[in-house]
């Protein structure tokens, strides 16, 4: 099931449900302003999930959206690796690991290993298999040392 939400769909949803959305926004702002504990974020999550469910999204739509966001961030990280390879620095950490850094990307791996931990703009993207792009970045950084 491939549901496409375009601007017309969202516009119609907002027109039909503006009162519910306004009330939810007021409640959300009140919760954020008044509650000072971890429970605040639980309440915020419940309100946001309620609005999402009310809007017609289902769990699969949310998973698909999450996958699209993740893929987009990974693509940005790979593009940053390619674009910033000339400025990459290689550091042998002395404990059998190395770190390759650029302006936006940081790779940490074991020397001779087949995987690296990838961070993009300070946010961990998990462990990736070393592919041609990553190998090129590592080799380029090593050659500049």
RAMOJO-V536434 format. One record per residue. RES is the residue in three letters. OMEGA is omega in whole degrees, 0 to 359 (999 if undefined). D_CENTER is the distance of its C-alpha to the mean C-alpha in Angstrom with 2 decimals. Layout:
res=RES omega=OMEGA d_center=D_CENTER
res=RES omega=OMEGA d_center=D_CENTER
//
This chain:
res=UNK omega=183 d_center=24.13
res=UNK omega=181 d_center=22.23
res=UNK omega=178 d_center=22.04
res=UNK omega=177 d_center=21.33
res=UNK omega=178 d_center=20.98
res=UNK omega=183 d_center=22.30
res=UNK omega=180 d_center=23.42
res=UNK omega=179 d_center=26.80
res=UNK omega=180 d_center=25.52
res=UNK omega=180 d_center=23.48
res=UNK omega=179 d_center=26.49
res=UNK omega=179 d_center=28.83
res=UNK omega=180 d_center=26.75
res=UNK omega=179 d_center=26.70
res=UNK omega=183 d_center=30.42
res=UNK omega=188 d_center=31.32
res=UNK omega=186 d_center=29.32
res=UNK omega=180 d_center=29.25
res=UNK omega=179 d_center=31.32
res=UNK omega=180 d_center=29.07
res=UNK omega=178 d_center=25.98
res=UNK omega=178 d_center=27.98
res=UNK omega=179 d_center=29.19
res=UNK omega=179 d_center=25.75
res=UNK omega=178 d_center=24.54
res=UNK omega=179 d_center=27.65
res=UNK omega=180 d_center=27.20
res=UNK omega=179 d_center=23.57
res=UNK omega=178 d_center=24.73
res=UNK omega=180 d_center=27.70
res=UNK omega=181 d_center=25.76
res=UNK omega=182 d_center=23.47
res=UNK omega=187 d_center=26.63
res=UNK omega=186 d_center=28.96
res=UNK omega=185 d_center=27.32
res=UNK omega=183 d_center=26.50
res=UNK omega=177 d_center=25.35
res=UNK omega=179 d_center=22.52
res=UNK omega=179 d_center=24.10
res=UNK omega=184 d_center=22.89
res=UNK omega=175 d_center=19.27
res=UNK omega=178 d_center=20.68
res=UNK omega=178 d_center=22.72
res=UNK omega=180 d_center=19.94
res=UNK omega=179 d_center=17.93
res=UNK omega=180 d_center=21.20
res=UNK omega=181 d_center=21.89
res=UNK omega=179 d_center=18.57
res=UNK omega=177 d_center=18.87
res=UNK omega=179 d_center=22.49
res=UNK omega=179 d_center=21.83
res=UNK omega=179 d_center=19.36
res=UNK omega=179 d_center=22.04
res=UNK omega=183 d_center=24.72
res=UNK omega=177 d_center=23.16
res=UNK omega=175 d_center=23.60
res=UNK omega=172 d_center=20.21
res=UNK omega=185 d_center=20.58
res=UNK omega=180 d_center=18.48
res=UNK omega=177 d_center=18.17
res=UNK omega=180 d_center=16.97
res=UNK omega=177 d_center=14.13
res=UNK omega=179 d_center=13.30
res=UNK omega=178 d_center=13.60
res=UNK omega=178 d_center=11.35
res=UNK omega=179 d_center=8.55
res=UNK omega=179 d_center=9.54
res=UNK omega=179 d_center=9.68
res=UNK omega=180 d_center=6.22
res=UNK omega=179 d_center=5.25
res=UNK omega=179 d_center=8.43
res=UNK omega=179 d_center=7.99
res=UNK omega=178 d_center=5.48
res=UNK omega=179 d_center=8.02
res=UNK omega=177 d_center=10.72
res=UNK omega=179 d_center=10.13
res=UNK omega=179 d_center=10.31
res=UNK omega=178 d_center=13.37
res=UNK omega=177 d_center=14.87
res=UNK omega=178 d_center=14.63
res=UNK omega=181 d_center=16.37
res=UNK omega=184 d_center=19.00
res=UNK omega=185 d_center=19.58
res=UNK omega=184 d_center=19.75
res=UNK omega=182 d_center=21.70
res=UNK omega=181 d_center=24.92
res=UNK omega=184 d_center=23.73
res=UNK omega=176 d_center=22.34
res=UNK omega=180 d_center=24.11
res=UNK omega=178 d_center=24.98
res=UNK omega=172 d_center=25.99
res=UNK omega=186 d_center=27.91
res=UNK omega=176 d_center=27.22
res=UNK omega=180 d_center=30.64
res=UNK omega=181 d_center=29.60
res=UNK omega=178 d_center=28.90
res=UNK omega=177 d_center=25.34
res=UNK omega=177 d_center=24.08
res=UNK omega=174 d_center=21.33
res=UNK omega=182 d_center=20.47
res=UNK omega=168 d_center=18.99
res=UNK omega=180 d_center=18.43
res=UNK omega=185 d_center=17.54
res=UNK omega=187 d_center=13.74
res=UNK omega=173 d_center=13.50
res=UNK omega=177 d_center=15.08
res=UNK omega=176 d_center=16.41
res=UNK omega=181 d_center=18.53
res=UNK omega=175 d_center=20.84
res=UNK omega=179 d_center=24.36
res=UNK omega=182 d_center=27.03
res=UNK omega=180 d_center=28.00
res=UNK omega=182 d_center=25.08
res=UNK omega=180 d_center=23.17
res=UNK omega=175 d_center=19.63
res=UNK omega=171 d_center=17.49
res=UNK omega=185 d_center=14.75
res=UNK omega=172 d_center=12.10
res=UNK omega=179 d_center=10.43
res=UNK omega=183 d_center=8.97
res=UNK omega=176 d_center=10.27
res=UNK omega=180 d_center=10.89
res=UNK omega=181 d_center=7.67
res=UNK omega=176 d_center=8.59
res=UNK omega=178 d_center=7.36
res=UNK omega=181 d_center=10.61
res=UNK omega=181 d_center=13.93
res=UNK omega=171 d_center=14.70
res=UNK omega=178 d_center=18.24
res=UNK omega=178 d_center=19.87
res=UNK omega=183 d_center=20.41
res=UNK omega=181 d_center=22.46
res=UNK omega=181 d_center=19.88
res=UNK omega=179 d_center=18.98
res=UNK omega=179 d_center=22.72
res=UNK omega=179 d_center=23.62
res=UNK omega=180 d_center=21.49
res=UNK omega=182 d_center=23.01
res=UNK omega=179 d_center=26.47
res=UNK omega=180 d_center=26.31
res=UNK omega=179 d_center=25.38
res=UNK omega=182 d_center=28.16
res=UNK omega=180 d_center=30.67
res=UNK omega=182 d_center=30.14
res=UNK omega=999 d_center=30.99
//
